[in-house]
Amino acid sequence: MASTVEVPKQHKACVYDKPGAVSIKVEMIDTPEPGPGEVLIHLTHSGVCHSDYGIMMNSWKSLPYPTAPGQVGGHEGVGTIAKLGPGAELAGVKLGDRVGVKWVSRICGSCLACLEGYDGVCFNQAVSGYYTPGTFQQYVLGPANYVTPIPDALSSVEAAPMLCAGVTTYAALKRSAAQAGQWVLVSGAGGGLGHIALQLGARGMGFRMIGIDTASKRELVLASGAEHFVDLAAHGDDAALTAEVHRLTGGLGAAAVLVCTASNKAYAQAMGFLRFGGTLVCVGMPEGALTPIATAFPNTMCAKMLTITSVAVGNRQEASAVLEFAARGVVKTHLRVEKMEGLAGVFAEMAEGRLMGRVVLDLS
C-alpha cells in the first residue's frame, strides 16, 4: 500500500494575527511533513471552544507565556490520515483512518502522570492551539499513538465537540463521585460544555440533573435532560438562588455541582448549592486575575464534609467512551456549522455570552 495520498504544498488556516484582540486572518500556510511516529491529518472539521477564545485574547493569566502572533488555534479537530511518518504504522493506524485531535495533542507516555492515567497533566504535554499548531486549519500533524479513532457511526461534525467538551464533562461527572439517582447541578448549563454534561448525566449515567443559566437558554437546558431549570436573573440575590436549589432538591442540596462557565461568581455560588458530602467540580476557567473561590470556607467544608476537585480534560479511555456515547445517540450536541471565515464572529458571540451550544467549523 502507498504511504501517501496527494497532499498540497500549502493549505488554508485561521491565524491569530493580533493576539489580545478578536483578529483572525485566513491565509495559506505551508503543509508540514510528518516526522518519525507522526501522521499528517487532513482536517475536515474543528469545534470551537471558549478556551480558544481565552488563548487568542491572552486572558488566561495562569498560562506561562502570551500567545504569539501567527498562532493557529483549535483543539477539536477531525479528519483523515493523509500521510504516515516513518514508523507511524507501528501504532496501528493507516491511510484514510478517521481520527481526532484533542486539547492535549501529545503526551510523553512515560512520566508519572501519564502512567497513572492523568493525560491532562502530562509533564511533557503539547497543547493543540497553544505553542503547537492547532486544528483551525486543513492539515495538522499528530502523534500516531495519540490521535483518537472516530467511530464509523458518528459524523465528523458530531464528533468534533466530543474531543473537548464531551470528554471534559464526562471526566468531570465521573470525578464528581455522585451516584445514580442523586441530584447533580450544572452551572452554565446552556453553554457548549453545560448542555453536553446534562445529557451525559441524565441519559448516560443515571443522575437527576438541574441546570442554571440565563432565561434565553431554558429550552436548550430542559431539552438536554435537566429536570429543573433555574433562571439566574429570576432570584434577587445569591441567598435566594441557593434557597431555590435547596427547594428543588428536597431541602438538602445537590450531591455535585459542575461549574462549566468561566465565572468567578458562579464558583462562589456553587458551594452553597451542595448537600453534605457534596463535591464541587471545577471545569470552567475564569479569565483575568487569578481569584480564589470566595465561599470555600474551611469551617463550612469541614462541617459538611465537602470536596473540591477538578478536571484537566480526560484521558484516552474517557475520550473513546464519550465518542461511543455520541455514536449511540446518548448525547447529541446542539451546534451550528460555520466556515473558517466566520470564526471571528463566533468569538464575538462568546465574548457577549450569546452563543448557545457549540459551533463547528467546516474547514473545506
Residue frames as qw, qx, qy, qz and C-alpha x, y, z in Angstrom:
[[0.000, 0.887, 0.461, 0.000, 0.00, 0.00, 0.00],
 [0.348, 0.602, -0.048, 0.717, 1.25, 3.50, -0.82],
 [0.448, -0.369, -0.514, 0.631, 2.35, 5.52, 2.19],
 [0.008, 0.325, 0.100, -0.940, 0.85, 8.82, 0.97],
 [0.362, 0.712, 0.594, 0.100, -2.08, 10.37, -0.83],
 [0.351, 0.547, 0.159, 0.743, -1.92, 13.63, -2.76],
 [0.387, -0.714, -0.352, 0.465, -1.16, 16.45, -0.33],
 [0.300, 0.898, 0.097, 0.306, -0.98, 20.15, -1.30],
 [0.565, 0.216, -0.306, 0.735, 2.16, 22.14, -0.59],
 [0.053, -0.107, 0.328, -0.937, 0.06, 24.81, 1.14],
 [0.243, -0.524, -0.809, -0.113, -3.33, 24.90, 2.85],
 [0.221, -0.687, -0.129, -0.681, -5.80, 27.32, 4.49],
 [0.497, -0.272, -0.645, 0.512, -5.50, 28.21, 8.17],
 [0.258, -0.899, -0.221, -0.278, -7.08, 30.63, 10.66],
 [0.603, 0.134, -0.338, 0.710, -4.18, 32.63, 12.11],
 [0.341, -0.860, -0.294, 0.241, -4.29, 34.82, 15.22],
 [0.539, 0.545, 0.012, 0.642, -2.53, 37.87, 13.75],
 [0.036, -0.575, 0.264, -0.774, -3.07, 40.18, 16.76],
 [0.544, -0.337, -0.739, 0.211, -3.33, 38.14, 19.98],
 [0.134, -0.289, -0.438, 0.840, -5.17, 40.14, 22.62],
 [0.416, 0.327, -0.013, -0.849, -7.86, 41.16, 20.13],
 [0.715, 0.340, 0.598, -0.121, -10.52, 39.35, 18.11],
 [0.345, 0.755, -0.366, -0.421, -8.48, 39.45, 14.92],
 [0.741, -0.044, 0.659, 0.124, -8.10, 36.43, 12.65],
 [0.352, 0.595, -0.463, -0.555, -6.68, 36.10, 9.15],
 [0.896, 0.161, 0.412, -0.036, -7.50, 33.16, 6.91],
 [0.228, 0.798, -0.483, -0.278, -4.35, 32.63, 4.90],
 [0.927, 0.264, -0.264, 0.020, -2.29, 29.99, 3.12],
 [0.385, -0.731, 0.561, -0.048, 0.50, 28.33, 5.11],
 [0.361, 0.440, -0.809, -0.143, 2.98, 25.56, 4.31],
 [0.929, -0.191, -0.130, -0.290, 1.82, 21.98, 4.81],
 [0.312, -0.673, 0.663, -0.097, 4.19, 20.17, 7.20],
 [0.659, 0.253, -0.700, -0.106, 5.84, 16.78, 6.72],
 [0.839, -0.498, 0.014, -0.217, 5.22, 14.09, 9.36],
 [0.063, 0.658, -0.727, 0.185, 8.29, 13.08, 11.32],
 [0.348, 0.082, -0.929, 0.099, 9.03, 9.71, 12.95],
 [0.093, -0.327, -0.853, 0.395, 5.92, 8.34, 14.68],
 [0.228, 0.407, 0.209, -0.859, 3.72, 11.15, 13.33],
 [0.353, 0.492, 0.747, 0.275, 0.79, 11.31, 10.93],
 [0.066, 0.074, -0.156, -0.983, -0.42, 14.17, 8.76],
 [0.208, 0.509, 0.799, -0.246, -4.18, 14.62, 9.15],
 [0.031, -0.275, -0.437, -0.856, -6.39, 16.22, 6.51],
 [0.081, 0.328, 0.652, -0.679, -8.86, 18.00, 8.77],
 [0.045, -0.467, -0.666, -0.580, -12.44, 18.50, 7.64],
 [0.405, -0.773, -0.311, -0.377, -13.98, 19.92, 10.83],
 [0.390, 0.081, -0.569, 0.719, -12.97, 21.57, 14.08],
 [0.347, -0.773, -0.530, 0.036, -15.04, 22.51, 17.09],
 [0.145, 0.605, -0.165, 0.766, -14.71, 25.99, 18.59],
 [0.611, -0.479, -0.561, 0.287, -14.20, 26.20, 22.35],
 [0.229, -0.966, -0.052, -0.107, -14.17, 29.06, 24.85],
 [0.725, -0.479, 0.233, 0.437, -10.60, 28.00, 25.64],
 [0.585, 0.363, 0.343, 0.639, -9.62, 29.02, 22.10],
 [0.007, -0.902, -0.196, -0.385, -11.03, 32.47, 22.78],
 [0.583, -0.799, 0.071, 0.130, -9.09, 32.74, 26.05],
 [0.741, -0.168, 0.310, 0.571, -5.83, 31.80, 24.35],
 [0.409, 0.595, 0.336, 0.605, -6.38, 34.22, 21.46],
 [0.164, -0.909, -0.134, -0.358, -7.21, 37.07, 23.85],
 [0.450, 0.299, -0.563, 0.626, -4.31, 36.32, 26.23],
 [0.467, -0.572, 0.030, -0.674, -6.87, 36.48, 29.03],
 [0.910, -0.336, -0.242, 0.029, -5.79, 33.39, 30.98],
 [0.067, -0.869, 0.423, -0.247, -3.23, 34.74, 33.42],
 [0.810, -0.389, 0.436, -0.043, -2.34, 31.22, 34.53],
 [0.880, 0.429, 0.053, 0.196, -0.65, 30.41, 31.22],
 [0.689, -0.427, 0.104, 0.576, 3.15, 30.68, 31.26],
 [0.294, -0.158, 0.376, 0.865, 3.56, 32.71, 28.05],
 [0.435, 0.552, 0.144, -0.696, 1.43, 35.10, 26.00],
 [0.753, 0.416, 0.499, 0.100, 0.11, 33.77, 22.71],
 [0.311, -0.381, 0.413, 0.767, 2.42, 34.70, 19.86],
 [0.524, 0.586, -0.091, -0.611, 1.25, 36.29, 16.58],
 [0.419, 0.404, -0.737, -0.345, 0.86, 33.64, 13.90],
 [0.288, -0.063, 0.905, -0.306, -0.62, 31.02, 16.23],
 [0.516, -0.117, -0.621, -0.578, -3.18, 28.68, 14.63],
 [0.440, -0.229, 0.581, -0.646, -5.76, 27.85, 17.31],
 [0.816, 0.036, -0.267, -0.511, -8.21, 24.99, 17.76],
 [0.094, -0.356, 0.902, -0.225, -8.24, 21.66, 19.57],
 [0.661, 0.193, 0.621, -0.374, -11.32, 19.71, 18.46],
 [0.343, 0.533, -0.521, -0.572, -10.18, 18.58, 15.03],
 [0.777, 0.115, 0.610, -0.104, -11.48, 15.65, 12.98],
 [0.485, 0.667, -0.388, -0.412, -10.14, 14.37, 9.68],
 [0.990, 0.127, 0.052, 0.016, -8.46, 11.51, 7.85],
 [0.579, -0.542, 0.437, 0.425, -4.84, 10.42, 7.87],
 [0.599, 0.781, -0.066, -0.168, -3.23, 11.65, 4.65],
 [0.560, 0.608, -0.514, 0.227, 0.39, 10.67, 5.23],
 [0.878, -0.462, -0.075, 0.099, 2.39, 8.44, 7.56],
 [0.003, 0.849, -0.521, 0.093, 5.75, 9.39, 9.01],
 [0.500, 0.338, -0.791, 0.103, 8.46, 6.75, 9.49],
 [0.189, 0.002, -0.887, 0.421, 7.32, 4.08, 11.94],
 [0.439, -0.072, 0.186, -0.876, 3.80, 5.51, 12.33],
 [0.726, -0.028, -0.534, -0.433, 2.25, 2.23, 11.19],
 [0.386, 0.051, -0.837, 0.384, 3.52, 0.61, 14.40],
 [0.235, 0.034, 0.479, -0.845, 0.75, 2.49, 16.24],
 [0.284, 0.354, 0.888, -0.070, -1.89, 0.58, 14.26],
 [0.340, 0.710, 0.179, -0.589, -3.01, 3.48, 12.07],
 [0.519, 0.173, 0.646, 0.532, -3.27, 3.58, 8.29],
 [0.024, 0.028, -0.309, -0.950, -4.05, 5.97, 5.47],
 [0.380, -0.341, -0.562, -0.651, -7.67, 7.05, 5.40],
 [0.390, -0.423, -0.739, 0.350, -8.35, 6.36, 9.09],
 [0.172, -0.768, -0.187, -0.588, -10.64, 9.00, 10.58],
 [0.595, -0.239, -0.500, 0.581, -9.11, 10.39, 13.75],
 [0.184, -0.934, -0.217, -0.218, -9.40, 13.32, 16.15],
 [0.452, 0.283, -0.366, 0.762, -7.03, 15.80, 17.79],
 [0.467, -0.746, -0.470, 0.067, -7.76, 16.86, 21.37],
 [0.198, -0.966, 0.106, -0.128, -6.71, 19.76, 23.65],
 [0.478, -0.599, 0.617, 0.178, -3.74, 17.75, 24.86],
 [0.750, 0.561, -0.214, -0.279, -2.47, 16.73, 21.45],
 [0.695, 0.380, -0.568, 0.225, 0.64, 14.89, 22.59],
 [0.668, -0.684, 0.241, -0.166, 1.83, 13.20, 25.79],
 [0.097, 0.642, -0.761, 0.006, 5.12, 11.57, 26.65],
 [0.886, -0.047, -0.375, -0.267, 3.51, 8.37, 27.95],
 [0.735, 0.084, -0.554, 0.382, 6.29, 7.79, 30.46],
 [0.035, -0.404, 0.430, -0.807, 6.01, 10.40, 33.23],
 [0.029, 0.143, 0.874, -0.464, 4.20, 9.53, 36.45],
 [0.449, 0.332, 0.222, -0.799, 1.08, 11.49, 35.43],
 [0.576, 0.305, -0.544, -0.528, 0.82, 9.55, 32.15],
 [0.303, 0.102, -0.944, 0.082, 1.40, 6.21, 33.84],
 [0.096, 0.261, 0.773, -0.571, -1.43, 6.93, 36.29],
 [0.178, 0.581, 0.753, 0.250, -3.87, 7.99, 33.54],
 [0.049, -0.833, -0.235, 0.498, -3.65, 11.76, 34.08],
 [0.590, 0.403, 0.384, 0.585, -3.07, 12.66, 30.44],
 [0.055, 0.923, 0.248, 0.290, -4.18, 16.23, 31.04],
 [0.344, -0.907, 0.242, 0.017, -1.29, 16.93, 33.38],
 [0.903, 0.178, 0.028, 0.391, 1.45, 15.10, 31.48],
 [0.439, -0.719, 0.094, 0.530, 4.70, 16.83, 32.45],
 [0.286, -0.287, 0.555, 0.726, 5.77, 16.98, 28.77],
 [0.439, 0.601, 0.665, -0.064, 2.45, 17.58, 27.03],
 [0.100, 0.026, 0.366, 0.925, 1.72, 19.65, 23.94],
 [0.281, 0.562, 0.564, -0.536, -1.50, 21.69, 23.81],
 [0.364, 0.440, 0.626, 0.531, -3.20, 22.00, 20.44],
 [0.050, 0.852, 0.347, 0.388, -3.59, 25.67, 19.55],
 [0.352, -0.924, 0.149, -0.027, -1.14, 26.98, 22.16],
 [0.149, -0.726, 0.646, 0.182, 2.51, 26.94, 21.06],
 [0.385, 0.013, 0.889, 0.247, 1.55, 23.96, 18.92],
 [0.273, 0.036, -0.467, -0.840, -0.30, 24.37, 15.61],
 [0.453, 0.163, 0.665, -0.571, -4.00, 23.81, 16.26],
 [0.361, 0.288, 0.872, 0.162, -6.96, 22.50, 14.33],
 [0.346, 0.792, 0.240, -0.441, -8.34, 25.68, 12.73],
 [0.137, 0.613, -0.597, -0.499, -6.60, 24.62, 9.53],
 [0.850, 0.284, -0.200, -0.395, -6.87, 22.00, 6.82],
 [0.841, 0.185, -0.468, 0.199, -3.79, 19.91, 7.71],
 [0.389, -0.766, 0.397, -0.323, -2.15, 19.22, 11.05],
 [0.476, 0.313, -0.803, 0.174, 0.41, 16.81, 12.48],
 [0.731, -0.488, 0.184, -0.441, -0.35, 14.39, 15.29],
 [0.169, -0.428, 0.883, -0.088, 1.42, 11.55, 17.10],
 [0.555, 0.026, -0.716, -0.424, 0.27, 8.26, 15.57],
 [0.411, -0.175, -0.856, 0.260, -0.08, 6.70, 19.03],
 [0.045, -0.332, -0.551, 0.764, -2.23, 9.51, 20.47],
 [0.351, -0.021, -0.326, -0.878, -4.71, 10.55, 17.80],
 [0.465, 0.092, 0.689, -0.548, -8.24, 9.46, 18.73],
 [0.033, 0.163, 0.880, 0.446, -10.12, 6.96, 16.49],
 [0.440, 0.108, 0.095, -0.887, -13.59, 8.19, 15.46],
 [0.497, 0.192, 0.830, -0.165, -16.44, 5.60, 15.43],
 [0.120, 0.152, 0.725, 0.661, -17.86, 4.86, 11.99],
 [0.071, -0.663, -0.740, -0.091, -21.41, 5.58, 13.19],
 [0.206, -0.801, -0.244, 0.507, -20.55, 9.17, 14.20],
 [0.487, 0.796, 0.151, 0.325, -20.29, 12.03, 11.72],
 [0.563, 0.147, -0.193, 0.790, -17.23, 14.26, 11.81],
 [0.165, -0.593, -0.058, -0.786, -19.42, 17.27, 12.66],
 [0.744, -0.576, -0.148, -0.303, -20.86, 15.48, 15.70],
 [0.872, -0.117, -0.267, 0.393, -17.50, 14.02, 16.72],
 [0.370, 0.541, -0.195, 0.730, -15.62, 17.32, 16.92],
 [0.354, -0.683, 0.174, -0.615, -17.22, 18.72, 20.12],
 [0.928, -0.346, -0.129, -0.054, -16.75, 15.39, 21.89],
 [0.766, 0.269, -0.286, 0.509, -12.96, 15.82, 21.71],
 [0.176, 0.267, -0.419, 0.850, -13.01, 18.57, 24.33],
 [0.496, -0.283, 0.123, -0.811, -16.48, 19.48, 25.57],
 [0.879, -0.124, -0.333, -0.317, -17.56, 15.84, 25.62],
 [0.753, 0.052, -0.552, 0.355, -14.52, 14.21, 27.18],
 [0.108, 0.316, -0.440, 0.834, -14.07, 17.03, 29.72],
 [0.580, -0.296, 0.125, -0.748, -17.64, 16.92, 31.02],
 [0.901, -0.080, -0.404, -0.140, -17.67, 13.12, 31.05],
 [0.577, 0.152, -0.570, 0.564, -14.49, 13.11, 33.13],
 [0.150, -0.333, 0.321, -0.874, -15.99, 15.79, 35.39],
 [0.778, -0.265, -0.124, -0.556, -19.13, 13.75, 36.03],
 [0.851, -0.010, -0.499, 0.163, -17.00, 10.73, 36.89],
 [0.393, 0.206, -0.500, 0.744, -14.89, 12.76, 39.31],
 [0.393, -0.483, 0.014, -0.783, -17.99, 14.17, 40.99],
 [0.074, 0.068, -0.929, 0.355, -18.45, 10.88, 42.88],
 [0.591, 0.035, 0.160, -0.789, -22.24, 11.30, 42.52],
 [0.279, 0.052, 0.959, -0.016, -24.34, 8.14, 42.50],
 [0.166, -0.288, -0.713, -0.618, -27.16, 7.25, 40.13],
 [0.330, -0.676, -0.653, -0.086, -30.39, 8.84, 41.32],
 [0.373, -0.577, -0.260, 0.679, -28.69, 11.77, 43.07],
 [0.248, 0.946, 0.194, -0.071, -29.01, 15.41, 42.09],
 [0.595, -0.125, 0.223, 0.762, -26.22, 16.94, 40.01],
 [0.168, 0.915, 0.221, -0.291, -26.33, 20.64, 39.18],
 [0.622, 0.216, 0.288, 0.695, -24.63, 22.25, 36.17],
 [0.041, -0.831, -0.110, 0.544, -23.82, 25.96, 36.26],
 [0.127, 0.543, -0.520, -0.647, -23.59, 27.36, 32.75],
 [0.598, 0.126, 0.786, -0.095, -25.95, 24.61, 31.64],
 [0.627, 0.702, 0.282, -0.186, -26.86, 26.13, 28.28],
 [0.058, 0.810, -0.489, -0.319, -23.30, 26.54, 27.08],
 [0.620, 0.467, -0.597, -0.202, -21.15, 24.30, 24.94],
 [0.223, 0.215, -0.903, 0.299, -19.97, 22.15, 27.85],
 [0.371, -0.036, 0.575, -0.728, -23.01, 22.50, 30.07],
 [0.776, 0.191, -0.010, -0.601, -25.65, 21.11, 27.73],
 [0.659, 0.298, -0.689, -0.048, -23.43, 18.11, 26.97],
 [0.037, 0.209, -0.810, 0.546, -22.89, 17.50, 30.69],
 [0.605, 0.032, 0.323, -0.727, -26.67, 17.47, 31.20],
 [0.824, 0.253, -0.321, -0.391, -27.17, 14.83, 28.51],
 [0.500, 0.308, -0.783, 0.205, -24.36, 12.60, 29.71],
 [0.136, -0.169, 0.715, -0.664, -25.52, 12.84, 33.30],
 [0.650, 0.103, 0.285, -0.697, -29.23, 12.29, 32.69],
 [0.857, 0.336, -0.145, -0.363, -29.14, 9.81, 29.81],
 [0.675, 0.434, -0.583, 0.124, -25.83, 8.06, 30.24],
 [0.301, 0.257, -0.731, 0.556, -25.12, 7.96, 33.99],
 [0.449, -0.502, -0.738, -0.040, -28.49, 7.99, 35.74],
 [0.210, -0.187, -0.396, 0.874, -28.20, 11.33, 37.55],
 [0.050, 0.842, 0.537, -0.024, -31.06, 13.76, 38.19],
 [0.466, 0.129, 0.110, 0.868, -29.91, 16.99, 36.57],
 [0.023, -0.898, -0.330, 0.292, -30.56, 20.65, 37.33],
 [0.547, 0.345, 0.205, 0.734, -29.39, 23.41, 35.01],
 [0.161, -0.819, -0.220, 0.505, -28.64, 27.02, 35.91],
 [0.412, 0.128, 0.382, 0.817, -28.27, 29.69, 33.22],
 [0.175, 0.229, 0.021, -0.957, -29.90, 32.78, 31.73],
 [0.604, 0.366, 0.478, -0.522, -33.54, 32.70, 30.62],
 [0.537, 0.584, -0.363, -0.488, -32.68, 32.54, 26.91],
 [0.276, 0.366, -0.886, -0.076, -31.21, 29.07, 27.42],
 [0.611, -0.092, 0.556, -0.556, -34.16, 27.50, 29.27],
 [0.872, 0.315, -0.032, -0.373, -35.42, 25.49, 26.29],
 [0.586, 0.515, -0.621, 0.080, -31.99, 24.04, 25.47],
 [0.125, -0.396, 0.776, -0.475, -31.32, 23.14, 29.11],
 [0.710, 0.017, 0.479, -0.516, -34.61, 21.28, 29.54],
 [0.843, 0.435, -0.191, -0.254, -34.27, 19.57, 26.15],
 [0.404, 0.561, -0.699, 0.182, -30.82, 18.36, 27.22],
 [0.657, -0.145, -0.732, 0.103, -32.19, 16.34, 30.12],
 [0.028, 0.158, -0.527, 0.835, -32.49, 18.73, 33.05],
 [0.205, -0.546, -0.811, 0.055, -35.47, 18.06, 35.32],
 [0.155, -0.888, -0.318, 0.294, -35.36, 21.65, 36.53],
 [0.460, 0.505, 0.069, 0.727, -34.14, 24.94, 35.08],
 [0.363, -0.735, -0.303, 0.487, -33.09, 27.77, 37.38],
 [0.355, 0.802, 0.165, 0.452, -33.06, 31.24, 35.86],
 [0.543, -0.052, -0.297, 0.783, -30.13, 33.26, 37.21],
 [0.005, 0.263, 0.027, 0.964, -31.99, 36.54, 36.85],
 [0.516, -0.510, -0.499, -0.474, -35.22, 35.39, 38.49],
 [0.693, -0.535, -0.401, 0.271, -33.77, 35.44, 42.01],
 [0.078, -0.989, -0.012, -0.122, -32.84, 38.60, 43.81],
 [0.095, -0.798, 0.583, -0.117, -29.51, 37.53, 45.27],
 [0.391, 0.332, -0.858, 0.028, -27.28, 34.52, 45.87],
 [0.261, -0.053, 0.794, -0.546, -29.16, 33.58, 49.03],
 [0.698, 0.307, 0.212, -0.611, -32.44, 33.34, 47.10],
 [0.624, 0.462, -0.570, -0.270, -30.73, 31.34, 44.35],
 [0.132, 0.262, -0.917, 0.269, -29.34, 28.91, 46.92],
 [0.475, 0.089, 0.609, -0.629, -32.76, 28.59, 48.57],
 [0.746, 0.380, -0.129, -0.531, -34.31, 27.66, 45.22],
 [0.490, 0.391, -0.778, -0.045, -31.71, 24.94, 44.60],
 [0.075, -0.121, 0.876, -0.461, -32.33, 23.50, 48.05],
 [0.631, 0.206, 0.317, -0.677, -36.09, 23.60, 47.50],
 [0.727, 0.407, -0.385, -0.396, -35.73, 21.65, 44.24],
 [0.497, 0.311, -0.798, 0.138, -33.52, 19.03, 45.90],
 [0.702, -0.451, -0.545, -0.079, -35.76, 18.30, 48.88],
 [0.445, -0.885, 0.043, -0.131, -34.02, 20.72, 51.20],
 [0.851, -0.354, 0.177, 0.346, -30.59, 19.10, 51.08],
 [0.062, 0.799, -0.431, -0.414, -28.78, 20.47, 48.04],
 [0.817, 0.474, -0.288, -0.157, -27.04, 18.72, 45.16],
 [0.916, -0.278, 0.179, 0.228, -24.62, 15.82, 45.53],
 [0.591, -0.105, 0.315, 0.735, -22.38, 17.50, 42.98],
 [0.268, 0.901, 0.121, -0.318, -22.05, 20.81, 41.16],
 [0.666, 0.147, 0.355, 0.639, -20.20, 21.19, 37.88],
 [0.062, 0.839, 0.032, -0.539, -19.22, 24.78, 37.12],
 [0.678, 0.294, 0.507, 0.443, -18.97, 24.82, 33.33],
 [0.230, 0.928, 0.165, 0.242, -18.89, 28.58, 32.95],
 [0.603, 0.196, -0.229, 0.739, -15.78, 30.75, 33.17],
 [0.245, -0.754, -0.107, -0.601, -17.19, 32.83, 36.02],
 [0.233, 0.187, -0.696, 0.653, -15.74, 33.50, 39.46],
 [0.493, -0.162, 0.233, -0.823, -19.23, 34.43, 40.66],
 [0.851, -0.010, -0.377, -0.367, -20.55, 31.02, 39.58],
 [0.599, 0.126, -0.703, 0.361, -17.85, 29.33, 41.65],
 [0.066, -0.187, 0.522, -0.829, -18.73, 31.46, 44.68],
 [0.689, -0.098, -0.011, -0.718, -22.40, 30.50, 44.31],
 [0.725, 0.126, -0.648, -0.197, -21.69, 26.80, 43.82],
 [0.215, 0.172, -0.827, 0.490, -20.52, 25.97, 47.33],
 [0.400, 0.001, 0.451, -0.798, -23.91, 26.86, 48.77],
 [0.736, 0.144, -0.318, -0.580, -25.71, 24.52, 46.38],
 [0.470, 0.237, -0.848, 0.058, -24.02, 21.40, 47.80],
 [0.826, -0.464, -0.158, -0.278, -25.52, 18.89, 50.21],
 [0.573, -0.638, 0.514, -0.024, -23.46, 17.24, 52.94],
 [0.711, -0.140, 0.635, 0.269, -20.65, 15.16, 51.44],
 [0.610, 0.756, 0.226, -0.071, -21.08, 17.03, 48.15],
 [0.640, -0.159, 0.360, 0.660, -18.46, 17.72, 45.51],
 [0.293, 0.876, -0.028, -0.382, -17.73, 20.86, 43.52],
 [0.764, 0.111, 0.423, 0.475, -16.05, 20.04, 40.19],
 [0.004, 0.760, -0.171, -0.627, -14.09, 22.89, 38.62],
 [0.681, 0.378, 0.540, 0.320, -14.43, 22.84, 34.82],
 [0.311, 0.888, 0.170, 0.292, -14.74, 26.42, 33.51],
 [0.639, -0.175, -0.106, 0.741, -11.58, 28.53, 33.76],
 [0.014, 0.948, 0.248, -0.196, -12.22, 32.22, 34.55],
 [0.581, 0.536, 0.025, 0.611, -10.22, 34.83, 32.69],
 [0.105, -0.873, 0.117, -0.461, -8.30, 37.74, 34.16],
 [0.057, -0.581, 0.666, -0.465, -6.58, 37.84, 37.54],
 [0.500, -0.093, -0.857, 0.077, -6.47, 34.58, 39.47],
 [0.444, -0.412, 0.185, -0.774, -9.25, 34.64, 42.08],
 [0.003, 0.038, -0.961, 0.273, -9.91, 32.09, 44.86],
 [0.353, -0.481, -0.724, -0.346, -13.36, 30.58, 45.35],
 [0.136, -0.514, 0.201, -0.822, -14.93, 33.19, 47.59],
 [0.720, -0.401, 0.104, -0.557, -17.13, 30.88, 49.68],
 [0.833, 0.091, -0.535, 0.110, -14.77, 27.93, 50.16],
 [0.338, -0.710, 0.399, -0.473, -14.58, 28.40, 53.93],
 [0.345, 0.245, -0.889, 0.177, -12.66, 25.61, 55.69],
 [0.300, -0.025, 0.691, -0.658, -15.09, 25.63, 58.63],
 [0.726, 0.272, 0.081, -0.626, -18.09, 25.07, 56.37],
 [0.638, 0.394, -0.626, -0.214, -16.28, 22.47, 54.28],
 [0.132, 0.207, -0.904, 0.350, -15.31, 20.52, 57.38],
 [0.448, 0.073, 0.552, -0.699, -18.78, 20.76, 58.91],
 [0.782, 0.371, 0.085, -0.493, -20.48, 19.48, 55.73],
 [0.664, -0.200, 0.665, 0.277, -17.57, 17.24, 54.59],
 [0.590, 0.773, 0.071, -0.224, -17.43, 18.95, 51.19],
 [0.699, -0.142, 0.457, 0.532, -14.90, 18.29, 48.44],
 [0.368, 0.832, -0.136, -0.391, -13.49, 20.46, 45.67],
 [0.685, -0.090, 0.597, 0.408, -11.97, 18.70, 42.69],
 [0.302, 0.722, -0.219, -0.583, -11.31, 19.50, 39.03],
 [0.849, 0.260, 0.415, 0.199, -10.63, 18.09, 35.60],
 [0.002, -0.657, 0.454, 0.601, -7.97, 18.89, 33.03],
 [0.623, 0.294, -0.514, -0.511, -9.77, 17.27, 30.08],
 [0.913, -0.178, 0.281, -0.237, -9.81, 13.46, 30.13],
 [0.361, -0.445, 0.768, 0.286, -7.66, 10.52, 29.17],
 [0.229, 0.210, -0.760, -0.570, -7.74, 8.24, 26.12],
 [0.047, -0.277, -0.958, 0.056, -10.22, 5.79, 27.62],
 [0.146, 0.588, 0.497, -0.621, -12.61, 8.59, 28.53],
 [0.236, 0.457, -0.350, -0.783, -12.34, 10.08, 25.04],
 [0.193, 0.016, -0.906, -0.377, -13.22, 6.74, 23.46],
 [0.004, 0.403, 0.860, -0.312, -16.11, 6.23, 25.89],
 [0.212, 0.590, 0.274, -0.730, -17.73, 9.61, 25.22],
 [0.251, 0.330, -0.584, -0.698, -17.39, 9.14, 21.45],
 [0.141, -0.168, -0.965, -0.141, -19.26, 5.86, 21.82],
 [0.115, 0.526, 0.613, -0.578, -21.98, 7.64, 23.82],
 [0.270, 0.542, -0.135, -0.784, -22.35, 10.07, 20.92],
 [0.197, 0.177, -0.831, -0.490, -22.28, 7.30, 18.31],
 [0.080, -0.323, -0.938, 0.091, -25.15, 5.57, 20.16],
 [0.165, -0.596, -0.411, -0.670, -27.17, 8.77, 20.28],
 [0.495, -0.558, -0.547, 0.380, -26.98, 9.15, 24.06],
 [0.185, -0.695, -0.066, 0.692, -25.60, 12.67, 23.60],
 [0.480, 0.585, 0.440, 0.483, -26.21, 14.98, 20.65],
 [0.314, -0.307, -0.091, 0.894, -24.54, 18.37, 20.56],
 [0.249, 0.886, 0.366, -0.141, -26.66, 21.42, 19.88],
 [0.454, -0.372, 0.342, 0.734, -24.48, 23.01, 17.20],
 [0.549, 0.806, 0.118, -0.190, -24.28, 25.02, 14.06],
 [0.770, 0.039, 0.308, 0.557, -21.66, 24.87, 11.31],
 [0.115, 0.943, -0.060, -0.307, -19.67, 27.89, 10.15],
 [0.765, 0.535, -0.101, 0.343, -16.96, 28.40, 7.53],
 [0.675, -0.140, -0.209, 0.694, -13.43, 29.35, 8.55],
 [0.153, 0.410, 0.093, 0.895, -14.14, 32.98, 7.68],
 [0.481, -0.663, -0.300, -0.490, -16.85, 33.08, 10.36],
 [0.681, -0.202, -0.550, 0.439, -14.55, 32.31, 13.31],
 [0.160, 0.138, -0.266, 0.941, -14.11, 35.91, 14.44],
 [0.484, -0.349, -0.201, -0.777, -17.87, 36.32, 14.60],
 [0.781, -0.310, -0.541, -0.025, -18.18, 33.18, 16.73],
 [0.514, -0.075, -0.464, 0.718, -15.64, 34.56, 19.18],
 [0.131, -0.266, 0.044, -0.954, -17.58, 37.82, 19.34],
 [0.688, -0.390, -0.382, -0.477, -20.71, 35.86, 20.32],
 [0.732, -0.215, -0.542, 0.352, -18.73, 34.10, 23.04],
 [0.283, 0.116, -0.309, 0.900, -17.46, 37.39, 24.40],
 [0.355, -0.249, -0.028, -0.901, -21.02, 38.70, 24.67],
 [0.301, -0.001, 0.846, -0.440, -22.42, 35.49, 26.21],
 [0.637, 0.313, -0.021, -0.704, -24.84, 34.99, 23.31],
 [0.407, 0.308, -0.812, -0.283, -23.57, 31.66, 22.00],
 [0.820, -0.153, 0.317, -0.451, -25.88, 28.70, 22.59],
 [0.975, 0.094, 0.195, 0.041, -24.42, 25.22, 22.42],
 [0.609, -0.372, 0.469, 0.520, -21.44, 24.69, 20.16],
 [0.518, 0.770, -0.171, -0.330, -20.03, 25.82, 16.80],
 [0.777, -0.104, 0.513, 0.349, -18.12, 23.54, 14.43],
 [0.166, 0.707, -0.358, -0.586, -16.01, 24.92, 11.60],
 [0.872, 0.400, 0.274, 0.069, -16.24, 23.38, 8.14],
 [0.395, -0.648, 0.397, 0.516, -12.62, 23.51, 7.02],
 [0.663, 0.357, 0.552, 0.357, -13.23, 22.76, 3.34]]
